[in-house]
Amino acid sequence: MNKRYFKSSNSYYNRQINKLVFVLVTLLIILLIKMMNTRITNDIINIIEKNVYYEFSLKKDGEKVKEYLVKFVDTSMETIEGLTGQLYKHNK
């Protein structure tokens, strides 16, 4: 058989094993945090659960994105106006 084929399939399996180990370690860490059962660890678990079981709503999430973009554009406009005002005063 072709050595090149075995080399590429070997690297594929190595990547898969690395991903599997990463997931298992992450799950182990979450399990340990859950077993500690303190206020802080319970807050961490609640944040993780909220992100895992997030329900997407186009209307609500669209509103959030729109508000963020409007705020971002307003802040950018204020910054640009401030900089141009400073440059205008400097050039006089």
PDB file with one MODEL, atoms N, CA, C and O in Angstrom:
MODEL        1
ATOM      1  N   MET A   1       0.824  -1.188   0.000  1.00  0.00           N
ATOM      2  CA  MET A   1       0.000   0.000   0.000  1.00  0.00           C
ATOM      3  C   MET A   1       0.868   1.252   0.000  1.00  0.00           C
ATOM      4  O   MET A   1       2.086   1.204   0.173  1.00  0.00           O
ATOM      5  N   ASN A   2       0.198   2.347  -0.197  1.00  0.00           N
ATOM      6  CA  ASN A   2       0.869   3.634  -0.292  1.00  0.00           C
ATOM      7  C   ASN A   2       1.142   4.191   1.114  1.00  0.00           C
ATOM      8  O   ASN A   2       0.220   4.308   1.921  1.00  0.00           O
ATOM      9  N   LYS A   3       2.409   4.536   1.409  1.00  0.00           N
ATOM     10  CA  LYS A   3       2.771   5.078   2.723  1.00  0.00           C
ATOM     11  C   LYS A   3       2.122   6.439   2.955  1.00  0.00           C
ATOM     12  O   LYS A   3       1.813   6.804   4.090  1.00  0.00           O
ATOM     13  N   ARG A   4       1.923   7.171   1.892  1.00  0.00           N
ATOM     14  CA  ARG A   4       1.322   8.507   2.003  1.00  0.00           C
ATOM     15  C   ARG A   4      -0.109   8.399   2.557  1.00  0.00           C
ATOM     16  O   ARG A   4      -0.521   9.224   3.373  1.00  0.00           O
ATOM     17  N   TYR A   5      -0.849   7.401   2.121  1.00  0.00           N
ATOM     18  CA  TYR A   5      -2.221   7.203   2.588  1.00  0.00           C
ATOM     19  C   TYR A   5      -2.238   6.933   4.087  1.00  0.00           C
ATOM     20  O   TYR A   5      -3.052   7.503   4.814  1.00  0.00           O
ATOM     21  N   PHE A   6      -1.355   6.075   4.545  1.00  0.00           N
ATOM     22  CA  PHE A   6      -1.308   5.747   5.966  1.00  0.00           C
ATOM     23  C   PHE A   6      -0.888   6.945   6.807  1.00  0.00           C
ATOM     24  O   PHE A   6      -1.363   7.121   7.929  1.00  0.00           O
ATOM     25  N   LYS A   7       0.000   7.766   6.263  1.00  0.00           N
ATOM     26  CA  LYS A   7       0.465   8.938   6.979  1.00  0.00           C
ATOM     27  C   LYS A   7      -0.680   9.926   7.182  1.00  0.00           C
ATOM     28  O   LYS A   7      -0.839  10.464   8.278  1.00  0.00           O
ATOM     29  N   SER A   8      -1.477  10.174   6.150  1.00  0.00           N
ATOM     30  CA  SER A   8      -2.575  11.134   6.257  1.00  0.00           C
ATOM     31  C   SER A   8      -3.694  10.588   7.137  1.00  0.00           C
ATOM     32  O   SER A   8      -4.305  11.347   7.889  1.00  0.00           O
ATOM     33  N   SER A   9      -3.976   9.292   7.060  1.00  0.00           N
ATOM     34  CA  SER A   9      -5.026   8.732   7.900  1.00  0.00           C
ATOM     35  C   SER A   9      -4.583   8.713   9.363  1.00  0.00           C
ATOM     36  O   SER A   9      -5.408   8.860  10.266  1.00  0.00           O
ATOM     37  N   ASN A  10      -3.298   8.535   9.594  1.00  0.00           N
ATOM     38  CA  ASN A  10      -2.763   8.566  10.947  1.00  0.00           C
ATOM     39  C   ASN A  10      -2.955   9.944  11.567  1.00  0.00           C
ATOM     40  O   ASN A  10      -3.369  10.042  12.722  1.00  0.00           O
ATOM     41  N   SER A  11      -2.667  11.003  10.828  1.00  0.00           N
ATOM     42  CA  SER A  11      -2.828  12.354  11.364  1.00  0.00           C
ATOM     43  C   SER A  11      -4.306  12.663  11.610  1.00  0.00           C
ATOM     44  O   SER A  11      -4.649  13.379  12.551  1.00  0.00           O
ATOM     45  N   TYR A  12      -5.172  12.119  10.763  1.00  0.00           N
ATOM     46  CA  TYR A  12      -6.607  12.314  10.962  1.00  0.00           C
ATOM     47  C   TYR A  12      -7.044  11.688  12.289  1.00  0.00           C
ATOM     48  O   TYR A  12      -7.758  12.322  13.066  1.00  0.00           O
ATOM     49  N   TYR A  13      -6.624  10.465  12.547  1.00  0.00           N
ATOM     50  CA  TYR A  13      -6.989   9.787  13.783  1.00  0.00           C
ATOM     51  C   TYR A  13      -6.374  10.480  15.006  1.00  0.00           C
ATOM     52  O   TYR A  13      -6.997  10.550  16.065  1.00  0.00           O
ATOM     53  N   ASN A  14      -5.166  10.983  14.852  1.00  0.00           N
ATOM     54  CA  ASN A  14      -4.540  11.715  15.957  1.00  0.00           C
ATOM     55  C   ASN A  14      -5.344  12.965  16.308  1.00  0.00           C
ATOM     56  O   ASN A  14      -5.542  13.262  17.486  1.00  0.00           O
ATOM     57  N   ARG A  15      -5.808  13.698  15.298  1.00  0.00           N
ATOM     58  CA  ARG A  15      -6.629  14.892  15.548  1.00  0.00           C
ATOM     59  C   ARG A  15      -7.932  14.514  16.238  1.00  0.00           C
ATOM     60  O   ARG A  15      -8.369  15.192  17.168  1.00  0.00           O
ATOM     61  N   GLN A  16      -8.546  13.434  15.783  1.00  0.00           N
ATOM     62  CA  GLN A  16      -9.805  12.989  16.393  1.00  0.00           C
ATOM     63  C   GLN A  16      -9.601  12.587  17.852  1.00  0.00           C
ATOM     64  O   GLN A  16     -10.422  12.908  18.712  1.00  0.00           O
ATOM     65  N   ILE A  17      -8.518  11.894  18.121  1.00  0.00           N
ATOM     66  CA  ILE A  17      -8.218  11.490  19.499  1.00  0.00           C
ATOM     67  C   ILE A  17      -7.958  12.722  20.367  1.00  0.00           C
ATOM     68  O   ILE A  17      -8.408  12.783  21.511  1.00  0.00           O
ATOM     69  N   ASN A  18      -7.231  13.707  19.822  1.00  0.00           N
ATOM     70  CA  ASN A  18      -6.987  14.937  20.566  1.00  0.00           C
ATOM     71  C   ASN A  18      -8.296  15.663  20.885  1.00  0.00           C
ATOM     72  O   ASN A  18      -8.470  16.162  21.997  1.00  0.00           O
ATOM     73  N   LYS A  19      -9.205  15.724  19.929  1.00  0.00           N
ATOM     74  CA  LYS A  19     -10.503  16.354  20.164  1.00  0.00           C
ATOM     75  C   LYS A  19     -11.297  15.594  21.218  1.00  0.00           C
ATOM     76  O   LYS A  19     -11.936  16.200  22.077  1.00  0.00           O
ATOM     77  N   LEU A  20     -11.256  14.283  21.153  1.00  0.00           N
ATOM     78  CA  LEU A  20     -11.965  13.457  22.128  1.00  0.00           C
ATOM     79  C   LEU A  20     -11.409  13.667  23.532  1.00  0.00           C
ATOM     80  O   LEU A  20     -12.172  13.779  24.492  1.00  0.00           O
ATOM     81  N   VAL A  21     -10.101  13.721  23.656  1.00  0.00           N
ATOM     82  CA  VAL A  21      -9.469  13.952  24.958  1.00  0.00           C
ATOM     83  C   VAL A  21      -9.875  15.331  25.485  1.00  0.00           C
ATOM     84  O   VAL A  21     -10.177  15.471  26.670  1.00  0.00           O
ATOM     85  N   PHE A  22      -9.885  16.341  24.628  1.00  0.00           N
ATOM     86  CA  PHE A  22     -10.280  17.689  25.036  1.00  0.00           C
ATOM     87  C   PHE A  22     -11.717  17.707  25.561  1.00  0.00           C
ATOM     88  O   PHE A  22     -11.991  18.317  26.595  1.00  0.00           O
ATOM     89  N   VAL A  23     -12.624  17.048  24.860  1.00  0.00           N
ATOM     90  CA  VAL A  23     -14.028  16.995  25.287  1.00  0.00           C
ATOM     91  C   VAL A  23     -14.148  16.262  26.614  1.00  0.00           C
ATOM     92  O   VAL A  23     -14.869  16.714  27.504  1.00  0.00           O
ATOM     93  N   LEU A  24     -13.463  15.155  26.758  1.00  0.00           N
ATOM     94  CA  LEU A  24     -13.526  14.395  28.013  1.00  0.00           C
ATOM     95  C   LEU A  24     -12.976  15.188  29.190  1.00  0.00           C
ATOM     96  O   LEU A  24     -13.547  15.156  30.280  1.00  0.00           O
ATOM     97  N   VAL A  25     -11.883  15.892  28.984  1.00  0.00           N
ATOM     98  CA  VAL A  25     -11.309  16.717  30.044  1.00  0.00           C
ATOM     99  C   VAL A  25     -12.271  17.847  30.408  1.00  0.00           C
ATOM    100  O   VAL A  25     -12.453  18.152  31.586  1.00  0.00           O
ATOM    101  N   THR A  26     -12.883  18.463  29.407  1.00  0.00           N
ATOM    102  CA  THR A  26     -13.857  19.529  29.661  1.00  0.00           C
ATOM    103  C   THR A  26     -15.035  19.002  30.465  1.00  0.00           C
ATOM    104  O   THR A  26     -15.465  19.638  31.427  1.00  0.00           O
ATOM    105  N   LEU A  27     -15.557  17.853  30.081  1.00  0.00           N
ATOM    106  CA  LEU A  27     -16.671  17.261  30.820  1.00  0.00           C
ATOM    107  C   LEU A  27     -16.263  16.897  32.250  1.00  0.00           C
ATOM    108  O   LEU A  27     -17.054  17.048  33.180  1.00  0.00           O
ATOM    109  N   LEU A  28     -15.053  16.426  32.419  1.00  0.00           N
ATOM    110  CA  LEU A  28     -14.555  16.098  33.750  1.00  0.00           C
ATOM    111  C   LEU A  28     -14.460  17.354  34.618  1.00  0.00           C
ATOM    112  O   LEU A  28     -14.817  17.324  35.796  1.00  0.00           O
ATOM    113  N   ILE A  29     -13.988  18.439  34.047  1.00  0.00           N
ATOM    114  CA  ILE A  29     -13.904  19.700  34.784  1.00  0.00           C
ATOM    115  C   ILE A  29     -15.297  20.180  35.191  1.00  0.00           C
ATOM    116  O   ILE A  29     -15.500  20.616  36.324  1.00  0.00           O
ATOM    117  N   ILE A  30     -16.257  20.097  34.261  1.00  0.00           N
ATOM    118  CA  ILE A  30     -17.634  20.505  34.579  1.00  0.00           C
ATOM    119  C   ILE A  30     -18.205  19.624  35.677  1.00  0.00           C
ATOM    120  O   ILE A  30     -18.887  20.117  36.575  1.00  0.00           O
ATOM    121  N   LEU A  31     -17.939  18.337  35.616  1.00  0.00           N
ATOM    122  CA  LEU A  31     -18.417  17.420  36.659  1.00  0.00           C
ATOM    123  C   LEU A  31     -17.816  17.768  38.015  1.00  0.00           C
ATOM    124  O   LEU A  31     -18.520  17.762  39.025  1.00  0.00           O
ATOM    125  N   LEU A  32     -16.518  18.070  38.047  1.00  0.00           N
ATOM    126  CA  LEU A  32     -15.866  18.456  39.297  1.00  0.00           C
ATOM    127  C   LEU A  32     -16.444  19.751  39.852  1.00  0.00           C
ATOM    128  O   LEU A  32     -16.652  19.874  41.059  1.00  0.00           O
ATOM    129  N   ILE A  33     -16.705  20.714  38.974  1.00  0.00           N
ATOM    130  CA  ILE A  33     -17.311  21.977  39.410  1.00  0.00           C
ATOM    131  C   ILE A  33     -18.689  21.717  39.990  1.00  0.00           C
ATOM    132  O   ILE A  33     -19.060  22.293  41.013  1.00  0.00           O
ATOM    133  N   LYS A  34     -19.444  20.849  39.335  1.00  0.00           N
ATOM    134  CA  LYS A  34     -20.790  20.537  39.818  1.00  0.00           C
ATOM    135  C   LYS A  34     -20.743  19.823  41.166  1.00  0.00           C
ATOM    136  O   LYS A  34     -21.619  20.039  42.004  1.00  0.00           O
ATOM    137  N   MET A  35     -19.749  18.988  41.389  1.00  0.00           N
ATOM    138  CA  MET A  35     -19.635  18.251  42.639  1.00  0.00           C
ATOM    139  C   MET A  35     -19.232  19.163  43.796  1.00  0.00           C
ATOM    140  O   MET A  35     -19.533  18.846  44.947  1.00  0.00           O
ATOM    141  N   MET A  36     -18.564  20.280  43.530  1.00  0.00           N
ATOM    142  CA  MET A  36     -18.148  21.201  44.586  1.00  0.00           C
ATOM    143  C   MET A  36     -19.361  21.818  45.278  1.00  0.00           C
ATOM    144  O   MET A  36     -19.336  22.032  46.490  1.00  0.00           O
ATOM    145  N   ASN A  37     -20.399  22.101  44.538  1.00  0.00           N
ATOM    146  CA  ASN A  37     -21.674  22.572  45.057  1.00  0.00           C
ATOM    147  C   ASN A  37     -21.537  23.803  45.953  1.00  0.00           C
ATOM    148  O   ASN A  37     -22.031  23.818  47.081  1.00  0.00           O
ATOM    149  N   THR A  38     -20.873  24.820  45.449  1.00  0.00           N
ATOM    150  CA  THR A  38     -20.833  26.109  46.125  1.00  0.00           C
ATOM    151  C   THR A  38     -21.617  27.113  45.295  1.00  0.00           C
ATOM    152  O   THR A  38     -22.038  26.806  44.180  1.00  0.00           O
ATOM    153  N   ARG A  39     -21.812  28.293  45.824  1.00  0.00           N
ATOM    154  CA  ARG A  39     -22.580  29.306  45.116  1.00  0.00           C
ATOM    155  C   ARG A  39     -21.922  29.678  43.781  1.00  0.00           C
ATOM    156  O   ARG A  39     -22.599  29.804  42.760  1.00  0.00           O
ATOM    157  N   ILE A  40     -20.608  29.849  43.804  1.00  0.00           N
ATOM    158  CA  ILE A  40     -19.882  30.236  42.591  1.00  0.00           C
ATOM    159  C   ILE A  40     -19.967  29.129  41.539  1.00  0.00           C
ATOM    160  O   ILE A  40     -20.221  29.400  40.365  1.00  0.00           O
ATOM    161  N   THR A  41     -19.754  27.882  41.965  1.00  0.00           N
ATOM    162  CA  THR A  41     -19.804  26.787  40.993  1.00  0.00           C
ATOM    163  C   THR A  41     -21.217  26.592  40.461  1.00  0.00           C
ATOM    164  O   THR A  41     -21.392  26.244  39.293  1.00  0.00           O
ATOM    165  N   ASN A  42     -22.229  26.810  41.301  1.00  0.00           N
ATOM    166  CA  ASN A  42     -23.608  26.725  40.814  1.00  0.00           C
ATOM    167  C   ASN A  42     -23.897  27.813  39.786  1.00  0.00           C
ATOM    168  O   ASN A  42     -24.617  27.578  38.816  1.00  0.00           O
ATOM    169  N   ASP A  43     -23.335  29.008  39.998  1.00  0.00           N
ATOM    170  CA  ASP A  43     -23.487  30.081  39.011  1.00  0.00           C
ATOM    171  C   ASP A  43     -22.833  29.702  37.683  1.00  0.00           C
ATOM    172  O   ASP A  43     -23.388  29.961  36.615  1.00  0.00           O
ATOM    173  N   ILE A  44     -21.658  29.091  37.754  1.00  0.00           N
ATOM    174  CA  ILE A  44     -20.959  28.656  36.530  1.00  0.00           C
ATOM    175  C   ILE A  44     -21.788  27.614  35.785  1.00  0.00           C
ATOM    176  O   ILE A  44     -21.924  27.684  34.563  1.00  0.00           O
ATOM    177  N   ILE A  45     -22.345  26.644  36.523  1.00  0.00           N
ATOM    178  CA  ILE A  45     -23.175  25.609  35.914  1.00  0.00           C
ATOM    179  C   ILE A  45     -24.423  26.229  35.279  1.00  0.00           C
ATOM    180  O   ILE A  45     -24.829  25.822  34.191  1.00  0.00           O
ATOM    181  N   ASN A  46     -25.033  27.210  35.952  1.00  0.00           N
ATOM    182  CA  ASN A  46     -26.209  27.883  35.382  1.00  0.00           C
ATOM    183  C   ASN A  46     -25.865  28.611  34.090  1.00  0.00           C
ATOM    184  O   ASN A  46     -26.644  28.587  33.137  1.00  0.00           O
ATOM    185  N   ILE A  47     -24.709  29.256  34.052  1.00  0.00           N
ATOM    186  CA  ILE A  47     -24.278  29.945  32.822  1.00  0.00           C
ATOM    187  C   ILE A  47     -24.079  28.935  31.697  1.00  0.00           C
ATOM    188  O   ILE A  47     -24.507  29.170  30.566  1.00  0.00           O
ATOM    189  N   ILE A  48     -23.435  27.816  32.001  1.00  0.00           N
ATOM    190  CA  ILE A  48     -23.213  26.780  30.985  1.00  0.00           C
ATOM    191  C   ILE A  48     -24.541  26.232  30.482  1.00  0.00           C
ATOM    192  O   ILE A  48     -24.732  26.077  29.276  1.00  0.00           O
ATOM    193  N   GLU A  49     -25.470  25.936  31.409  1.00  0.00           N
ATOM    194  CA  GLU A  49     -26.774  25.403  31.001  1.00  0.00           C
ATOM    195  C   GLU A  49     -27.555  26.420  30.176  1.00  0.00           C
ATOM    196  O   GLU A  49     -28.225  26.055  29.210  1.00  0.00           O
ATOM    197  N   LYS A  50     -27.473  27.692  30.552  1.00  0.00           N
ATOM    198  CA  LYS A  50     -28.189  28.725  29.806  1.00  0.00           C
ATOM    199  C   LYS A  50     -27.678  28.792  28.357  1.00  0.00           C
ATOM    200  O   LYS A  50     -28.461  28.982  27.426  1.00  0.00           O
ATOM    201  N   ASN A  51     -26.365  28.636  28.179  1.00  0.00           N
ATOM    202  CA  ASN A  51     -25.800  28.681  26.836  1.00  0.00           C
ATOM    203  C   ASN A  51     -26.089  27.416  26.046  1.00  0.00           C
ATOM    204  O   ASN A  51     -26.249  27.475  24.827  1.00  0.00           O
ATOM    205  N   VAL A  52     -26.157  26.280  26.716  1.00  0.00           N
ATOM    206  CA  VAL A  52     -26.422  25.015  26.023  1.00  0.00           C
ATOM    207  C   VAL A  52     -27.882  24.951  25.568  1.00  0.00           C
ATOM    208  O   VAL A  52     -28.172  24.520  24.452  1.00  0.00           O
ATOM    209  N   TYR A  53     -28.795  25.382  26.438  1.00  0.00           N
ATOM    210  CA  TYR A  53     -30.227  25.277  26.146  1.00  0.00           C
ATOM    211  C   TYR A  53     -30.818  26.598  25.654  1.00  0.00           C
ATOM    212  O   TYR A  53     -32.000  26.861  25.873  1.00  0.00           O
ATOM    213  N   TYR A  54     -30.020  27.423  25.002  1.00  0.00           N
ATOM    214  CA  TYR A  54     -30.469  28.723  24.518  1.00  0.00           C
ATOM    215  C   TYR A  54     -31.499  28.551  23.405  1.00  0.00           C
ATOM    216  O   TYR A  54     -31.287  27.795  22.456  1.00  0.00           O
ATOM    217  N   GLU A  55     -32.623  29.269  23.537  1.00  0.00           N
ATOM    218  CA  GLU A  55     -33.653  29.230  22.499  1.00  0.00           C
ATOM    219  C   GLU A  55     -33.526  30.483  21.641  1.00  0.00           C
ATOM    220  O   GLU A  55     -33.613  31.606  22.138  1.00  0.00           O
ATOM    221  N   PHE A  56     -33.322  30.274  20.361  1.00  0.00           N
ATOM    222  CA  PHE A  56     -33.124  31.368  19.429  1.00  0.00           C
ATOM    223  C   PHE A  56     -34.470  31.931  18.997  1.00  0.00           C
ATOM    224  O   PHE A  56     -35.358  31.190  18.574  1.00  0.00           O
ATOM    225  N   SER A  57     -34.609  33.233  19.105  1.00  0.00           N
ATOM    226  CA  SER A  57     -35.799  33.924  18.635  1.00  0.00           C
ATOM    227  C   SER A  57     -35.334  35.007  17.677  1.00  0.00           C
ATOM    228  O   SER A  57     -34.598  35.912  18.070  1.00  0.00           O
ATOM    229  N   LEU A  58     -35.753  34.921  16.439  1.00  0.00           N
ATOM    230  CA  LEU A  58     -35.311  35.876  15.433  1.00  0.00           C
ATOM    231  C   LEU A  58     -35.709  37.298  15.821  1.00  0.00           C
ATOM    232  O   LEU A  58     -34.935  38.234  15.626  1.00  0.00           O
ATOM    233  N   LYS A  59     -36.905  37.461  16.365  1.00  0.00           N
ATOM    234  CA  LYS A  59     -37.383  38.799  16.723  1.00  0.00           C
ATOM    235  C   LYS A  59     -36.581  39.376  17.886  1.00  0.00           C
ATOM    236  O   LYS A  59     -36.071  40.493  17.797  1.00  0.00           O
ATOM    237  N   LYS A  60     -36.470  38.613  18.984  1.00  0.00           N
ATOM    238  CA  LYS A  60     -35.764  39.116  20.168  1.00  0.00           C
ATOM    239  C   LYS A  60     -34.274  39.312  19.894  1.00  0.00           C
ATOM    240  O   LYS A  60     -33.703  40.346  20.241  1.00  0.00           O
ATOM    241  N   ASP A  61     -33.656  38.319  19.275  1.00  0.00           N
ATOM    242  CA  ASP A  61     -32.227  38.420  19.002  1.00  0.00           C
ATOM    243  C   ASP A  61     -31.941  39.477  17.952  1.00  0.00           C
ATOM    244  O   ASP A  61     -30.907  40.143  18.003  1.00  0.00           O
ATOM    245  N   GLY A  62     -32.849  39.636  16.999  1.00  0.00           N
ATOM    246  CA  GLY A  62     -32.705  40.695  15.999  1.00  0.00           C
ATOM    247  C   GLY A  62     -32.754  42.071  16.637  1.00  0.00           C
ATOM    248  O   GLY A  62     -32.003  42.967  16.252  1.00  0.00           O
ATOM    249  N   GLU A  63     -33.637  42.240  17.612  1.00  0.00           N
ATOM    250  CA  GLU A  63     -33.719  43.510  18.339  1.00  0.00           C
ATOM    251  C   GLU A  63     -32.413  43.783  19.084  1.00  0.00           C
ATOM    252  O   GLU A  63     -31.917  44.909  19.078  1.00  0.00           O
ATOM    253  N   LYS A  64     -31.861  42.761  19.723  1.00  0.00           N
ATOM    254  CA  LYS A  64     -30.605  42.934  20.460  1.00  0.00           C
ATOM    255  C   LYS A  64     -29.475  43.342  19.516  1.00  0.00           C
ATOM    256  O   LYS A  64     -28.684  44.232  19.829  1.00  0.00           O
ATOM    257  N   VAL A  65     -29.409  42.686  18.364  1.00  0.00           N
ATOM    258  CA  VAL A  65     -28.363  43.002  17.387  1.00  0.00           C
ATOM    259  C   VAL A  65     -28.548  44.425  16.877  1.00  0.00           C
ATOM    260  O   VAL A  65     -27.581  45.175  16.741  1.00  0.00           O
ATOM    261  N   LYS A  66     -29.797  44.792  16.594  1.00  0.00           N
ATOM    262  CA  LYS A  66     -30.089  46.144  16.094  1.00  0.00           C
ATOM    263  C   LYS A  66     -29.687  47.197  17.124  1.00  0.00           C
ATOM    264  O   LYS A  66     -29.052  48.192  16.774  1.00  0.00           O
ATOM    265  N   GLU A  67     -30.050  46.988  18.391  1.00  0.00           N
ATOM    266  CA  GLU A  67     -29.687  47.937  19.448  1.00  0.00           C
ATOM    267  C   GLU A  67     -28.175  48.068  19.579  1.00  0.00           C
ATOM    268  O   GLU A  67     -27.650  49.168  19.746  1.00  0.00           O
ATOM    269  N   TYR A  68     -27.481  46.935  19.502  1.00  0.00           N
ATOM    270  CA  TYR A  68     -26.024  46.963  19.597  1.00  0.00           C
ATOM    271  C   TYR A  68     -25.417  47.741  18.429  1.00  0.00           C
ATOM    272  O   TYR A  68     -24.520  48.559  18.628  1.00  0.00           O
ATOM    273  N   LEU A  69     -25.901  47.490  17.221  1.00  0.00           N
ATOM    274  CA  LEU A  69     -25.356  48.173  16.051  1.00  0.00           C
ATOM    275  C   LEU A  69     -25.633  49.671  16.102  1.00  0.00           C
ATOM    276  O   LEU A  69     -24.768  50.474  15.754  1.00  0.00           O
ATOM    277  N   VAL A  70     -26.838  50.052  16.535  1.00  0.00           N
ATOM    278  CA  VAL A  70     -27.173  51.484  16.642  1.00  0.00           C
ATOM    279  C   VAL A  70     -26.253  52.148  17.667  1.00  0.00           C
ATOM    280  O   VAL A  70     -25.734  53.237  17.423  1.00  0.00           O
ATOM    281  N   LYS A  71     -26.054  51.498  18.805  1.00  0.00           N
ATOM    282  CA  LYS A  71     -25.168  52.042  19.840  1.00  0.00           C
ATOM    283  C   LYS A  71     -23.734  52.146  19.318  1.00  0.00           C
ATOM    284  O   LYS A  71     -23.045  53.133  19.575  1.00  0.00           O
ATOM    285  N   PHE A  72     -23.293  51.128  18.587  1.00  0.00           N
ATOM    286  CA  PHE A  72     -21.946  51.120  18.024  1.00  0.00           C
ATOM    287  C   PHE A  72     -21.759  52.250  17.021  1.00  0.00           C
ATOM    288  O   PHE A  72     -20.732  52.928  17.033  1.00  0.00           O
ATOM    289  N   VAL A  73     -22.748  52.457  16.152  1.00  0.00           N
ATOM    290  CA  VAL A  73     -22.658  53.515  15.140  1.00  0.00           C
ATOM    291  C   VAL A  73     -22.677  54.888  15.809  1.00  0.00           C
ATOM    292  O   VAL A  73     -21.927  55.782  15.417  1.00  0.00           O
ATOM    293  N   ASP A  74     -23.535  55.059  16.820  1.00  0.00           N
ATOM    294  CA  ASP A  74     -23.582  56.341  17.532  1.00  0.00           C
ATOM    295  C   ASP A  74     -22.246  56.647  18.195  1.00  0.00           C
ATOM    296  O   ASP A  74     -21.750  57.771  18.113  1.00  0.00           O
ATOM    297  N   THR A  75     -21.670  55.660  18.845  1.00  0.00           N
ATOM    298  CA  THR A  75     -20.377  55.840  19.501  1.00  0.00           C
ATOM    299  C   THR A  75     -19.298  56.159  18.469  1.00  0.00           C
ATOM    300  O   THR A  75     -18.438  57.008  18.703  1.00  0.00           O
ATOM    301  N   SER A  76     -19.349  55.483  17.342  1.00  0.00           N
ATOM    302  CA  SER A  76     -18.371  55.730  16.281  1.00  0.00           C
ATOM    303  C   SER A  76     -18.516  57.138  15.731  1.00  0.00           C
ATOM    304  O   SER A  76     -17.520  57.820  15.490  1.00  0.00           O
ATOM    305  N   MET A  77     -19.759  57.577  15.529  1.00  0.00           N
ATOM    306  CA  MET A  77     -19.989  58.926  15.003  1.00  0.00           C
ATOM    307  C   MET A  77     -19.476  59.982  15.980  1.00  0.00           C
ATOM    308  O   MET A  77     -18.861  60.964  15.563  1.00  0.00           O
ATOM    309  N   GLU A  78     -19.726  59.785  17.288  1.00  0.00           N
ATOM    310  CA  GLU A  78     -19.233  60.731  18.289  1.00  0.00           C
ATOM    311  C   GLU A  78     -17.709  60.779  18.286  1.00  0.00           C
ATOM    312  O   GLU A  78     -17.115  61.851  18.398  1.00  0.00           O
ATOM    313  N   THR A  79     -17.089  59.631  18.159  1.00  0.00           N
ATOM    314  CA  THR A  79     -15.629  59.571  18.141  1.00  0.00           C
ATOM    315  C   THR A  79     -15.077  60.266  16.909  1.00  0.00           C
ATOM    316  O   THR A  79     -14.119  61.035  16.999  1.00  0.00           O
ATOM    317  N   ILE A  80     -15.675  59.999  15.769  1.00  0.00           N
ATOM    318  CA  ILE A  80     -15.211  60.619  14.518  1.00  0.00           C
ATOM    319  C   ILE A  80     -15.414  62.126  14.573  1.00  0.00           C
ATOM    320  O   ILE A  80     -14.533  62.882  14.164  1.00  0.00           O
ATOM    321  N   GLU A  81     -16.574  62.578  15.078  1.00  0.00           N
ATOM    322  CA  GLU A  81     -16.825  64.017  15.187  1.00  0.00           C
ATOM    323  C   GLU A  81     -15.828  64.674  16.134  1.00  0.00           C
ATOM    324  O   GLU A  81     -15.340  65.772  15.866  1.00  0.00           O
ATOM    325  N   GLY A  82     -15.527  64.002  17.239  1.00  0.00           N
ATOM    326  CA  GLY A  82     -14.546  64.537  18.185  1.00  0.00           C
ATOM    327  C   GLY A  82     -13.172  64.641  17.566  1.00  0.00           C
ATOM    328  O   GLY A  82     -12.483  65.645  17.746  1.00  0.00           O
ATOM    329  N   LEU A  83     -12.767  63.620  16.842  1.00  0.00           N
ATOM    330  CA  LEU A  83     -11.449  63.647  16.198  1.00  0.00           C
ATOM    331  C   LEU A  83     -11.375  64.705  15.108  1.00  0.00           C
ATOM    332  O   LEU A  83     -10.377  65.418  15.004  1.00  0.00           O
ATOM    333  N   THR A  84     -12.416  64.813  14.301  1.00  0.00           N
ATOM    334  CA  THR A  84     -12.400  65.836  13.238  1.00  0.00           C
ATOM    335  C   THR A  84     -12.434  67.230  13.845  1.00  0.00           C
ATOM    336  O   THR A  84     -11.815  68.153  13.315  1.00  0.00           O
ATOM    337  N   GLY A  85     -13.161  67.392  14.964  1.00  0.00           N
ATOM    338  CA  GLY A  85     -13.184  68.690  15.638  1.00  0.00           C
ATOM    339  C   GLY A  85     -11.806  69.058  16.158  1.00  0.00           C
ATOM    340  O   GLY A  85     -11.387  70.210  16.042  1.00  0.00           O
ATOM    341  N   GLN A  86     -11.100  68.101  16.726  1.00  0.00           N
ATOM    342  CA  GLN A  86      -9.750  68.350  17.215  1.00  0.00           C
ATOM    343  C   GLN A  86      -8.806  68.695  16.067  1.00  0.00           C
ATOM    344  O   GLN A  86      -7.986  69.605  16.180  1.00  0.00           O
ATOM    345  N   LEU A  87      -8.928  67.963  14.965  1.00  0.00           N
ATOM    346  CA  LEU A  87      -8.071  68.244  13.807  1.00  0.00           C
ATOM    347  C   LEU A  87      -8.379  69.614  13.218  1.00  0.00           C
ATOM    348  O   LEU A  87      -7.476  70.331  12.787  1.00  0.00           O
ATOM    349  N   TYR A  88      -9.651  69.971  13.203  1.00  0.00           N
ATOM    350  CA  TYR A  88     -10.064  71.254  12.638  1.00  0.00           C
ATOM    351  C   TYR A  88      -9.508  72.385  13.488  1.00  0.00           C
ATOM    352  O   TYR A  88      -9.015  73.381  12.958  1.00  0.00           O
ATOM    353  N   LYS A  89      -9.587  72.230  14.842  1.00  0.00           N
ATOM    354  CA  LYS A  89      -9.045  73.259  15.737  1.00  0.00           C
ATOM    355  C   LYS A  89      -7.527  73.331  15.620  1.00  0.00           C
ATOM    356  O   LYS A  89      -6.944  74.411  15.712  1.00  0.00           O
ATOM    357  N   HIS A  90      -6.906  72.213  15.424  1.00  0.00           N
ATOM    358  CA  HIS A  90      -5.445  72.150  15.339  1.00  0.00           C
ATOM    359  C   HIS A  90      -4.950  72.840  14.070  1.00  0.00           C
ATOM    360  O   HIS A  90      -3.900  73.482  14.079  1.00  0.00           O
ATOM    361  N   ASN A  91      -5.698  72.709  12.987  1.00  0.00           N
ATOM    362  CA  ASN A  91      -5.266  73.268  11.690  1.00  0.00           C
ATOM    363  C   ASN A  91      -5.560  74.761  11.590  1.00  0.00           C
ATOM    364  O   ASN A  91      -5.070  75.400  10.659  1.00  0.00           O
ATOM    365  N   LYS A  92      -6.328  75.343  12.492  1.00  0.00           N
ATOM    366  CA  LYS A  92      -6.636  76.791  12.402  1.00  0.00           C
ATOM    367  C   LYS A  92      -5.504  77.619  12.845  1.00  0.00           C
ATOM    368  O   LYS A  92      -5.596  78.847  12.833  1.00  0.00           O
TER     369      LYS A  92
ENDMDL
END
